Amino acid sequence: MENQYGDRIPLQRYFSAVRHMEQTVMFPSLLQGVSLEDQEDPTEINSEQKCSRDRDLYDDFTLLKSIKSTVESGLPPLHDKSLSSSREEEEEAKEKTDLEGLFRYHISGLYHVLAQMTSRANAVTSRYNEILGQISQNGIAFRW
């Protein structure tokens, strides 16, 4: 599935990156305690990346797989309509008048998040390959 410019849509890039990560990472436990900070470009650091530094690559691996599963299976409803306040109802009524703007806002946010998660899945895969390379250079062999 491609858009009008021949590019793969962000969701497909994300699924492809996570699928590649899942196929590559045979021993997820090797990612425990490993951070990605030595690979990230310091000019691209923002608050979201600083929060992600508190996690290791194993956490990223499990999170990215979990999100992929959730997207594939669909989300349960967020909350019951009867619990919404009158202010929320007013905001919803106002938002319904500009459905196109609301749609564009949410799609833009979704594309941004998908791009970040795709980048993270690619980074986890790359770092895992580096770890395996270091293990093989040190002469450590896995026995099945």
DSSP file (Angstrom, degrees, kcal/mol; ACC not computed):
  #  RESIDUE AA STRUCTURE BP1 BP2  ACC     N-H-->O    O-->H-N    N-H-->O    O-->H-N    TCO  KAPPA ALPHA  PHI   PSI    X-CA   Y-CA   Z-CA
    1    1 A M              0   0    0      0, 0.0     8,-0.9     0, 0.0     2,-0.3   0.000 360.0 360.0 360.0 123.9    0.0    0.0    0.0
    2    2 A E  B     -A    8   0A   0      6,-0.2     6,-0.2     1,-0.0     2,-0.1  -0.883 360.0-119.6-127.5 157.8    1.5    3.3   -1.1
    3    3 A N    >   -     0   0    0      4,-2.6     3,-2.0    -2,-0.3    -1,-0.0  -0.237  49.3 -82.4 -85.4-175.8    0.4    6.9   -1.1
    4    4 A Q  T 3  S+     0   0    0      1,-0.3    -1,-0.1     2,-0.1    -2,-0.0   0.662 129.3  54.9 -65.1 -15.7    0.0    9.1   -4.2
    5    5 A Y  T 3  S-     0   0    0      2,-0.1    -1,-0.3     3,-0.0     3,-0.1   0.356 119.0-106.1 -98.8   4.6    3.7    9.8   -4.2
    6    6 A G  S <  S+     0   0    0     -3,-2.0     2,-0.2     1,-0.3    -2,-0.1   0.532  77.3 133.2  85.4   6.3    4.8    6.2   -4.2
    7    7 A D        -     0   0    0      1,-0.1    -4,-2.6     0, 0.0    -1,-0.3  -0.626  62.3-111.3 -88.8 148.4    5.9    6.2   -0.6
    8    8 A R  B     -A    2   0A   0     -2,-0.2    -6,-0.2    -6,-0.2    -1,-0.1  -0.547  41.4-106.9 -71.9 144.1    5.0    3.5    1.8
    9    9 A I    >>  -     0   0    0     -8,-0.9     4,-1.9    -2,-0.2     3,-0.7  -0.377  28.2-109.8 -72.8 154.0    2.6    4.8    4.5
   10   10 A P  H 3> S+     0   0    0      0, 0.0     4,-2.5     0, 0.0     5,-0.2   0.825 116.2  56.6 -55.0 -36.8    4.0    5.3    8.0
   11   11 A L  H 3> S+     0   0    0      1,-0.2     4,-2.7     2,-0.2     5,-0.2   0.901 107.8  48.3 -64.4 -39.1    2.1    2.4    9.5
   12   12 A Q  H <> S+     0   0    0     -3,-0.7     4,-2.7     2,-0.2    -1,-0.2   0.902 110.3  51.3 -66.9 -40.2    3.6    0.0    7.0
   13   13 A R  H  X S+     0   0    0     -4,-1.9     4,-2.5     2,-0.2    -2,-0.2   0.912 111.7  48.5 -62.0 -41.2    7.1    1.4    7.7
   14   14 A Y  H  X S+     0   0    0     -4,-2.5     4,-2.7     2,-0.2     5,-0.3   0.953 112.7  46.2 -63.2 -50.5    6.5    0.8   11.4
   15   15 A F  H  X S+     0   0    0     -4,-2.7     4,-2.7     1,-0.2    -2,-0.2   0.903 113.8  49.9 -59.6 -40.8    5.2   -2.7   10.9
   16   16 A S  H  X S+     0   0    0     -4,-2.7     4,-2.4     2,-0.2    -1,-0.2   0.922 111.6  47.6 -63.7 -44.6    8.1   -3.5    8.6
   17   17 A A  H  X S+     0   0    0     -4,-2.5     4,-2.3     2,-0.2    -2,-0.2   0.910 114.9  45.4 -64.3 -42.7   10.6   -2.1   11.1
   18   18 A V  H  X S+     0   0    0     -4,-2.7     4,-3.0     2,-0.2    -2,-0.2   0.904 112.0  51.7 -69.2 -39.9    9.1   -4.0   14.1
   19   19 A R  H  X S+     0   0    0     -4,-2.7     4,-2.2    -5,-0.3    -2,-0.2   0.929 111.7  47.1 -60.4 -44.6    8.8   -7.2   12.0
   20   20 A H  H  X S+     0   0    0     -4,-2.4     4,-2.0     2,-0.2    -2,-0.2   0.910 112.0  50.7 -62.6 -42.3   12.5   -6.9   11.1
   21   21 A M  H  X S+     0   0    0     -4,-2.3     4,-2.9     1,-0.2    -2,-0.2   0.927 110.4  49.1 -60.2 -46.1   13.4   -6.2   14.7
   22   22 A E  H  < S+     0   0    0     -4,-3.0    -1,-0.2     1,-0.2    -2,-0.2   0.872 113.2  47.0 -63.0 -37.5   11.4   -9.3   15.8
   23   23 A Q  H  < S+     0   0    0     -4,-2.2    -1,-0.2    -5,-0.2    -2,-0.2   0.811 117.7  42.6 -73.8 -30.0   13.1  -11.5   13.2
   24   24 A T  H  < S+     0   0    0     -4,-2.0     2,-1.3    -5,-0.2    -2,-0.2   0.898  98.6  73.1 -82.8 -44.0   16.6  -10.2   14.1
   25   25 A V     <  +     0   0    0     -4,-2.9    -1,-0.1    -5,-0.2   100,-0.0  -0.589  49.8 158.4 -81.9  95.2   16.5  -10.1   17.9
   26   26 A M  S    S+     0   0    0     -2,-1.3    -1,-0.2     1,-0.2     3,-0.1   0.744  74.1  39.0 -87.1 -26.0   16.7  -13.8   18.8
   27   27 A F    >   +     0   0    0     -3,-0.2     3,-2.2     1,-0.1     4,-0.3  -0.721  64.9 176.5-125.7  80.0   17.9  -13.2   22.4
   28   28 A P  G >  S+     0   0    0      0, 0.0     3,-2.2     0, 0.0     4,-0.3   0.773  74.4  72.6 -57.3 -26.5   16.0  -10.1   23.7
   29   29 A S  G >  S+     0   0    0      1,-0.3     3,-1.3     2,-0.2    29,-0.1   0.747  83.0  69.8 -63.5 -20.9   17.7  -10.5   27.1
   30   30 A L  G <  S+     0   0    0     -3,-2.2    -1,-0.3     1,-0.2    27,-0.1   0.701  92.9  59.6 -65.9 -17.3   20.9   -9.3   25.5
   31   31 A L  G X  S+     0   0    0     -3,-2.2     3,-1.7    -4,-0.3    27,-1.0   0.574  77.8 113.7 -87.0 -10.3   19.2   -5.9   25.3
   32   32 A Q  T <  S+     0   0    0     -3,-1.3     3,-0.1    -4,-0.3    -3,-0.0  -0.426  87.2   7.9 -67.4 132.3   18.7   -5.6   29.1
   33   33 A G  T 3  S+     0   0    0      1,-0.2     2,-0.5    -2,-0.2    -1,-0.3   0.469 100.3 121.9  79.3   1.7   20.7   -2.8   30.7
   34   34 A V    <   -     0   0    0     -3,-1.7    23,-2.7     2,-0.0    -1,-0.2  -0.849  44.7-161.8-100.8 128.8   21.8   -1.5   27.3
   35   35 A S        -     0   0    0     -2,-0.5     3,-0.2    21,-0.2    21,-0.1  -0.668  19.3-141.4-104.4 165.0   20.9    2.1   26.4
   36   36 A L  S >> S+     0   0    0     -2,-0.2     3,-2.6     1,-0.2     4,-1.0   0.422  71.2 107.3-100.3  -1.8   20.9    3.7   23.0
   37   37 A E  T 34 S+     0   0    0      1,-0.3     3,-0.2     2,-0.2    -1,-0.2   0.758  71.8  60.4 -57.7 -28.9   22.3    7.0   24.0
   38   38 A D  T 34 S+     0   0    0     -3,-0.2    -1,-0.3     1,-0.2    -2,-0.1   0.672 109.0  44.8 -73.2 -13.5   25.7    6.4   22.4
   39   39 A Q  T <4 S+     0   0    0     -3,-2.6    -1,-0.2     2,-0.1    -2,-0.2   0.660  92.4  96.8 -99.1 -19.5   24.0    6.0   19.0
   40   40 A E  S  < S-     0   0    0     -4,-1.0     5,-0.1    -3,-0.2     3,-0.0  -0.440  79.4-115.9 -77.6 144.9   21.7    9.0   19.2
   41   41 A D    >   -     0   0    0      1,-0.1     3,-2.1    -2,-0.1     4,-0.1  -0.677  18.7-143.1 -76.0 120.0   22.6   12.3   17.6
   42   42 A P  G >  S+     0   0    0      0, 0.0     3,-1.0     0, 0.0    -1,-0.1   0.735  97.9  64.1 -61.6 -21.2   22.9   14.9   20.4
   43   43 A T  G 3  S+     0   0    0      1,-0.2    -2,-0.0    -3,-0.0    -3,-0.0   0.668  99.7  54.1 -74.4 -14.7   21.4   17.6   18.2
   44   44 A E  G <  S+     0   0    0     -3,-2.1     2,-0.3     2,-0.1    -1,-0.2   0.275  77.1 128.3-101.2  10.0   18.1   15.6   18.1
   45   45 A I    <   +     0   0    0     -3,-1.0     2,-0.3    -4,-0.1     3,-0.0  -0.502  28.4 160.3 -72.1 129.2   17.6   15.3   21.8
   46   46 A N     >  -     0   0    0     -2,-0.3     4,-2.0     1,-0.0     3,-0.2  -0.806  56.1 -87.2-135.9-179.4   14.2   16.4   23.0
   47   47 A S  H  > S+     0   0    0     -2,-0.3     4,-1.9     1,-0.2     5,-0.2   0.849 124.2  55.2 -62.7 -34.9   12.1   15.8   26.1
   48   48 A E  H  > S+     0   0    0      1,-0.2     4,-1.6     2,-0.2    -1,-0.2   0.904 109.4  46.8 -65.8 -39.8   10.6   12.6   24.7
   49   49 A Q  H  > S+     0   0    0     -3,-0.2     4,-1.1     2,-0.2    -1,-0.2   0.859 107.9  56.5 -69.8 -34.5   14.0   11.1   24.1
   50   50 A K  H  < S+     0   0    0     -4,-2.0     3,-0.5     1,-0.2     4,-0.3   0.903 108.0  48.3 -63.3 -39.3   15.2   12.1   27.6
   51   51 A C  H >< S+     0   0    0     -4,-1.9     3,-1.2     1,-0.2    -1,-0.2   0.865 108.0  55.0 -66.2 -35.3   12.3   10.1   29.1
   52   52 A S  H >< S+     0   0    0     -4,-1.6     3,-1.4     1,-0.3    -1,-0.2   0.702  92.7  71.9 -72.7 -17.4   13.1    7.2   26.9
   53   53 A R  T 3< S+     0   0    0     -4,-1.1    -1,-0.3    -3,-0.5    -2,-0.2   0.700  85.1  67.3 -69.6 -17.7   16.7    7.2   28.3
   54   54 A D  T <  S+     0   0    0     -3,-1.2    -1,-0.3    -4,-0.3     2,-0.2   0.666  97.2  67.4 -74.1 -14.8   15.3    5.9   31.5
   55   55 A R  S <  S-     0   0    0     -3,-1.4     2,-0.2    -4,-0.2     0, 0.0  -0.669  79.3-132.8-101.3 157.7   14.4    2.7   29.7
   56   56 A D     >  -     0   0    0     -2,-0.2     4,-1.8   -21,-0.1     3,-0.3  -0.525  35.2 -96.7 -99.2 177.3   16.8    0.1   28.3
   57   57 A L  H  > S+     0   0    0    -23,-2.7     4,-2.7   -26,-0.7   -25,-0.2   0.772 123.1  60.9 -67.7 -24.9   16.6   -1.4   24.8
   58   58 A Y  H  > S+     0   0    0    -27,-1.0     4,-2.4   -24,-0.2    -1,-0.2   0.918 104.8  48.6 -65.5 -42.1   14.8   -4.5   26.2
   59   59 A D  H  > S+     0   0    0     -3,-0.3     4,-2.5     2,-0.2    -2,-0.2   0.912 112.3  48.7 -61.9 -42.5   12.0   -2.2   27.4
   60   60 A D  H  X S+     0   0    0     -4,-1.8     4,-2.9     2,-0.2     5,-0.3   0.927 109.9  52.5 -62.2 -44.2   11.9   -0.6   24.0
   61   61 A F  H  X S+     0   0    0     -4,-2.7     4,-1.9     1,-0.2    -2,-0.2   0.934 113.6  41.8 -57.5 -49.7   11.8   -4.0   22.3
   62   62 A T  H  X S+     0   0    0     -4,-2.4     4,-2.3     2,-0.2    -1,-0.2   0.879 115.0  51.5 -68.9 -37.2    8.8   -5.2   24.4
   63   63 A L  H  X S+     0   0    0     -4,-2.5     4,-2.6    -5,-0.2     5,-0.2   0.936 110.2  47.9 -63.6 -46.9    7.0   -1.8   24.1
   64   64 A L  H  X S+     0   0    0     -4,-2.9     4,-2.0     1,-0.2    -1,-0.2   0.885 113.4  48.0 -63.8 -38.9    7.3   -1.7   20.3
   65   65 A K  H  X S+     0   0    0     -4,-1.9     4,-2.2    -5,-0.3    -1,-0.2   0.913 112.1  50.1 -66.0 -41.7    6.1   -5.3   20.0
   66   66 A S  H  X S+     0   0    0     -4,-2.3     4,-2.5     2,-0.2    -2,-0.2   0.906 110.0  49.5 -63.5 -43.4    3.2   -4.6   22.3
   67   67 A I  H  X S+     0   0    0     -4,-2.6     4,-2.7     2,-0.2     5,-0.2   0.909 109.7  52.0 -63.2 -41.8    2.1   -1.5   20.4
   68   68 A K  H  X S+     0   0    0     -4,-2.0     4,-2.3     1,-0.2    -2,-0.2   0.922 110.5  48.7 -59.9 -44.1    2.3   -3.5   17.1
   69   69 A S  H  X S+     0   0    0     -4,-2.2     4,-2.2     1,-0.2    -2,-0.2   0.915 111.4  49.4 -61.2 -44.5    0.0   -6.1   18.7
   70   70 A T  H  X S+     0   0    0     -4,-2.5     4,-2.2     1,-0.2    -2,-0.2   0.911 111.2  48.7 -62.9 -43.5   -2.4   -3.5   19.9
   71   71 A V  H  < S+     0   0    0     -4,-2.7    -1,-0.2     1,-0.2    -2,-0.2   0.899 112.4  49.1 -64.6 -39.9   -2.6   -1.8   16.5
   72   72 A E  H  < S+     0   0    0     -4,-2.3    -1,-0.2    -5,-0.2    -2,-0.2   0.876 119.4  36.7 -66.8 -37.4   -3.2   -5.1   14.8
   73   73 A S  H  < S-     0   0    0     -4,-2.2    -2,-0.2    -5,-0.2    -1,-0.2   0.664 112.1-119.8 -92.6 -16.6   -6.0   -6.2   17.2
   74   74 A G     <  -     0   0    0     -4,-2.2    -1,-0.1    -5,-0.2    -2,-0.1  -0.008  26.6 -79.4  94.7 157.3   -7.6   -2.8   17.7
   75   75 A L        -     0   0    0     -4,-0.1     3,-0.1    -3,-0.1    -4,-0.0  -0.693  35.5-124.4 -94.6 144.3   -8.1   -0.7   20.8
   76   76 A P        -     0   0    0      0, 0.0    -1,-0.0     0, 0.0    -2,-0.0  -0.462  52.1 -75.7 -74.2 160.6  -10.9   -1.2   23.4
   77   77 A P        -     0   0    0      0, 0.0     3,-0.1     0, 0.0     0, 0.0  -0.289  39.3-136.0 -57.1 141.9  -13.1    1.9   24.0
   78   78 A L  S    S-     0   0    0      1,-0.2     2,-0.3    -3,-0.1     0, 0.0   0.919  71.6 -21.5 -69.0 -44.9  -11.4    4.5   26.1
   79   79 A H  S    S-     0   0    0      5,-0.0     2,-0.3    -3,-0.0    -1,-0.2  -0.985  71.7 -86.7-160.5 164.5  -14.2    5.3   28.5
   80   80 A D    >   -     0   0    0     -2,-0.3     3,-1.8     1,-0.1     4,-0.3  -0.604  32.4-133.4 -78.0 134.8  -18.0    5.2   28.8
   81   81 A K  G >  S+     0   0    0     -2,-0.3     3,-1.6     1,-0.3    -1,-0.1   0.809 103.2  66.3 -57.9 -31.6  -19.8    8.2   27.4
   82   82 A S  G 3  S+     0   0    0      1,-0.3    -1,-0.3    -3,-0.0    -2,-0.0   0.675  95.5  58.5 -67.6 -14.7  -21.9    8.5   30.5
   83   83 A L  G <  S+     0   0    0     -3,-1.8    -1,-0.3     2,-0.0    -2,-0.2   0.552  80.9 109.0 -90.4  -7.7  -18.8    9.4   32.5
   84   84 A S    <   -     0   0    0     -3,-1.6     2,-0.1    -4,-0.3    -3,-0.0  -0.415  66.9-125.3 -74.8 145.5  -17.9   12.5   30.4
   85   85 A S     >  -     0   0    0     -2,-0.1     4,-2.0     1,-0.1     5,-0.1  -0.310  24.1-106.8 -82.4 169.1  -18.3   15.9   31.9
   86   86 A S  H  > S+     0   0    0      1,-0.2     4,-2.1     2,-0.2     5,-0.1   0.853 121.1  55.4 -65.5 -33.7  -20.4   18.7   30.5
   87   87 A R  H  > S+     0   0    0      2,-0.2     4,-2.4     1,-0.2    -1,-0.2   0.921 107.2  49.2 -64.8 -42.8  -17.1   20.5   29.5
   88   88 A E  H  > S+     0   0    0      1,-0.2     4,-2.5     2,-0.2    -2,-0.2   0.890 109.8  52.3 -62.2 -38.7  -15.9   17.5   27.6
   89   89 A E  H  X S+     0   0    0     -4,-2.0     4,-2.2     2,-0.2    -1,-0.2   0.893 109.1  49.5 -65.0 -39.0  -19.3   17.3   25.8
   90   90 A E  H  X S+     0   0    0     -4,-2.1     4,-2.2     2,-0.2    -2,-0.2   0.915 111.6  48.6 -63.9 -43.3  -19.0   21.0   24.8
   91   91 A E  H  X S+     0   0    0     -4,-2.4     4,-2.6     1,-0.2    -2,-0.2   0.904 110.7  50.9 -63.3 -41.6  -15.5   20.4   23.5
   92   92 A E  H  X S+     0   0    0     -4,-2.5     4,-2.1     2,-0.2    -1,-0.2   0.904 109.6  50.2 -62.7 -41.7  -16.7   17.4   21.5
   93   93 A A  H  X S+     0   0    0     -4,-2.2     4,-0.8     2,-0.2    -1,-0.2   0.903 112.4  47.6 -63.6 -40.6  -19.6   19.4   20.0
   94   94 A K  H >X S+     0   0    0     -4,-2.2     3,-0.7     1,-0.2     4,-0.5   0.904 111.4  50.6 -66.7 -41.2  -17.1   22.1   19.0
   95   95 A E  H >< S+     0   0    0     -4,-2.6     3,-1.2     1,-0.2     7,-0.3   0.853 101.7  61.7 -65.4 -34.7  -14.7   19.6   17.5
   96   96 A K  H >< S+     0   0    0     -4,-2.1     3,-0.7     1,-0.3    -1,-0.2   0.774  95.1  62.2 -64.4 -24.8  -17.4   17.9   15.5
   97   97 A T  H << S+     0   0    0     -4,-0.8    -1,-0.3    -3,-0.7    -2,-0.2   0.764 110.2  39.7 -72.6 -23.2  -18.0   21.2   13.6
   98   98 A D  T <X  +     0   0    0     -3,-1.2     4,-2.4    -4,-0.5    -1,-0.3  -0.503  69.8 152.2-121.7  62.0  -14.4   21.0   12.3
   99   99 A L  H <> S+     0   0    0     -3,-0.7     4,-2.9     1,-0.2     5,-0.2   0.869  72.4  53.1 -61.6 -38.8  -14.0   17.3   11.5
  100  100 A E  H  > S+     0   0    0      2,-0.2     4,-2.7     1,-0.2    -1,-0.2   0.932 111.2  46.0 -64.5 -44.3  -11.5   17.9    8.8
  101  101 A G  H  > S+     0   0    0      2,-0.2     4,-2.3     1,-0.2    -2,-0.2   0.912 114.2  48.4 -63.0 -42.4   -9.2   20.0   11.0
  102  102 A L  H  X S+     0   0    0     -4,-2.4     4,-2.4    -7,-0.3     5,-0.2   0.915 111.6  50.1 -63.2 -43.9   -9.6   17.4   13.8
  103  103 A F  H  X S+     0   0    0     -4,-2.9     4,-2.7     1,-0.2     5,-0.2   0.934 111.4  47.8 -60.0 -47.7   -8.8   14.6   11.4
  104  104 A R  H  X S+     0   0    0     -4,-2.7     4,-2.4     1,-0.2    -1,-0.2   0.889 110.5  53.0 -62.1 -39.4   -5.7   16.3   10.1
  105  105 A Y  H  X S+     0   0    0     -4,-2.3     4,-2.0    -5,-0.2    -1,-0.2   0.939 113.6  41.6 -60.4 -48.5   -4.5   17.1   13.7
  106  106 A H  H  X S+     0   0    0     -4,-2.4     4,-2.6     2,-0.2    -2,-0.2   0.885 114.2  50.6 -71.0 -38.8   -4.8   13.5   14.8
  107  107 A I  H  X S+     0   0    0     -4,-2.7     4,-2.8     2,-0.2     5,-0.2   0.908 109.9  51.7 -63.8 -41.3   -3.3   12.0   11.6
  108  108 A S  H  X S+     0   0    0     -4,-2.4     4,-2.1    -5,-0.2    -2,-0.2   0.930 111.9  46.2 -60.0 -45.9   -0.4   14.4   11.9
  109  109 A G  H  X S+     0   0    0     -4,-2.0     4,-2.4     2,-0.2    -2,-0.2   0.907 112.4  50.6 -63.1 -42.1    0.2   13.3   15.5
  110  110 A L  H  X S+     0   0    0     -4,-2.6     4,-2.8     1,-0.2     5,-0.2   0.926 110.1  49.2 -62.0 -45.8   -0.2    9.6   14.5
  111  111 A Y  H  X S+     0   0    0     -4,-2.8     4,-2.2     1,-0.2    -1,-0.2   0.890 110.9  51.0 -61.8 -39.5    2.4   10.0   11.7
  112  112 A H  H  X S+     0   0    0     -4,-2.1     4,-2.0    -5,-0.2    -1,-0.2   0.937 112.8  44.7 -63.3 -46.6    4.8   11.7   14.0
  113  113 A V  H  X S+     0   0    0     -4,-2.4     4,-2.7     1,-0.2     5,-0.2   0.909 112.5  51.8 -65.3 -42.5    4.5    9.0   16.6
  114  114 A L  H  X S+     0   0    0     -4,-2.8     4,-2.5     1,-0.2    -1,-0.2   0.892 108.4  51.6 -61.7 -39.5    4.8    6.2   14.0
  115  115 A A  H  X S+     0   0    0     -4,-2.2     4,-2.2    -5,-0.2    -1,-0.2   0.910 111.3  47.5 -63.9 -41.6    8.0    7.8   12.6
  116  116 A Q  H  X S+     0   0    0     -4,-2.0     4,-2.2     2,-0.2    -2,-0.2   0.918 113.6  46.9 -65.0 -43.3    9.5    7.9   16.1
  117  117 A M  H  X S+     0   0    0     -4,-2.7     4,-2.6     2,-0.2    -2,-0.2   0.874 111.2  51.9 -68.3 -36.0    8.6    4.3   16.8
  118  118 A T  H  X S+     0   0    0     -4,-2.5     4,-2.3    -5,-0.2    -1,-0.2   0.932 110.8  48.2 -62.7 -45.5    9.9    3.2   13.4
  119  119 A S  H  X S+     0   0    0     -4,-2.2     4,-2.1     1,-0.2    -2,-0.2   0.897 112.0  49.7 -60.8 -41.2   13.2    4.9   14.1
  120  120 A R  H  X S+     0   0    0     -4,-2.2     4,-2.6     2,-0.2    -2,-0.2   0.906 109.4  50.5 -66.9 -42.1   13.3    3.3   17.6
  121  121 A A  H  X S+     0   0    0     -4,-2.6     4,-2.1     1,-0.2    -2,-0.2   0.909 111.9  48.5 -62.5 -41.7   12.7   -0.2   16.2
  122  122 A N  H  X S+     0   0    0     -4,-2.3     4,-2.4     1,-0.2    -1,-0.2   0.884 111.5  50.3 -64.4 -38.2   15.4    0.3   13.6
  123  123 A A  H  X S+     0   0    0     -4,-2.1     4,-2.8     2,-0.2     5,-0.2   0.898 109.1  50.4 -67.6 -41.1   17.8    1.5   16.3
  124  124 A V  H  X S+     0   0    0     -4,-2.6     4,-2.4     2,-0.2    -2,-0.2   0.927 112.5  48.0 -61.7 -44.5   17.0   -1.5   18.6
  125  125 A T  H  X S+     0   0    0     -4,-2.1     4,-2.1     2,-0.2    -2,-0.2   0.926 113.3  47.3 -61.2 -46.2   17.7   -3.8   15.6
  126  126 A S  H  X S+     0   0    0     -4,-2.4     4,-1.9     1,-0.2    -2,-0.2   0.922 113.1  47.4 -62.5 -46.0   21.0   -2.0   14.8
  127  127 A R  H  X S+     0   0    0     -4,-2.8     4,-2.4     1,-0.2    -1,-0.2   0.885 109.5  54.0 -65.7 -38.5   22.2   -2.0   18.4
  128  128 A Y  H  X S+     0   0    0     -4,-2.4     4,-2.4    -5,-0.2    -1,-0.2   0.918 107.7  50.8 -60.8 -43.4   21.3   -5.7   18.8
  129  129 A N  H  X S+     0   0    0     -4,-2.1     4,-2.1     1,-0.2    -1,-0.2   0.873 109.1  51.6 -62.5 -37.1   23.5   -6.5   15.7
  130  130 A E  H  X S+     0   0    0     -4,-1.9     4,-2.4     2,-0.2    -1,-0.2   0.912 108.5  51.1 -63.8 -42.7   26.3   -4.5   17.2
  131  131 A I  H  X S+     0   0    0     -4,-2.4     4,-2.3     1,-0.2    -2,-0.2   0.926 110.5  48.4 -61.2 -44.8   26.1   -6.5   20.5
  132  132 A L  H  X S+     0   0    0     -4,-2.4     4,-2.5     1,-0.2    -1,-0.2   0.887 110.1  53.0 -63.0 -38.1   26.2   -9.7   18.5
  133  133 A G  H  X S+     0   0    0     -4,-2.1     4,-2.0     2,-0.2    -2,-0.2   0.902 109.4  48.2 -63.0 -41.4   29.2   -8.4   16.6
  134  134 A Q  H  X S+     0   0    0     -4,-2.4     4,-1.5     2,-0.2    -2,-0.2   0.890 111.0  51.2 -65.9 -39.3   31.0   -7.6   19.9
  135  135 A I  H  <>S+     0   0    0     -4,-2.3     5,-2.0     1,-0.2     4,-0.2   0.927 110.9  47.4 -63.7 -44.3   30.2  -11.1   21.2
  136  136 A S  H ><5S+     0   0    0     -4,-2.5     3,-1.0     1,-0.2    -1,-0.2   0.847 108.9  54.7 -68.8 -32.5   31.5  -12.8   18.1
  137  137 A Q  H 3<5S+     0   0    0     -4,-2.0    -1,-0.2     1,-0.2    -2,-0.2   0.824 105.6  53.5 -66.8 -31.0   34.7  -10.7   18.2
  138  138 A N  T 3<5S-     0   0    0     -4,-1.5    -1,-0.2    -3,-0.2    -2,-0.2   0.442 117.6-114.9 -84.5   0.3   35.3  -11.8   21.8
  139  139 A G  T < 5 +     0   0    0     -3,-1.0     2,-0.5     1,-0.3    -3,-0.2   0.675  63.2 149.3  78.8  17.2   35.0  -15.4   20.7
  140  140 A I      < -     0   0    0     -5,-2.0     2,-0.4     2,-0.0    -1,-0.3  -0.744  28.3-162.5 -86.0 126.1   31.9  -16.2   22.7
  141  141 A A        -     0   0    0     -2,-0.5     2,-0.4    -3,-0.1    -5,-0.0  -0.888  13.4-135.2-113.1 140.1   29.9  -18.8   20.9
  142  142 A F        -     0   0    0     -2,-0.4     2,-0.5     2,-0.0    -2,-0.0  -0.755  18.2-155.6 -87.7 136.6   26.2  -19.7   21.5
  143  143 A R              0   0    0     -2,-0.4    -2,-0.0     1,-0.1     0, 0.0  -0.958 360.0 360.0-115.5 131.9   25.5  -23.4   21.7
  144  144 A W              0   0    0     -2,-0.5    -1,-0.1     0, 0.0    -2,-0.0   0.412 360.0 360.0 -93.1 360.0   22.0  -24.6   20.8
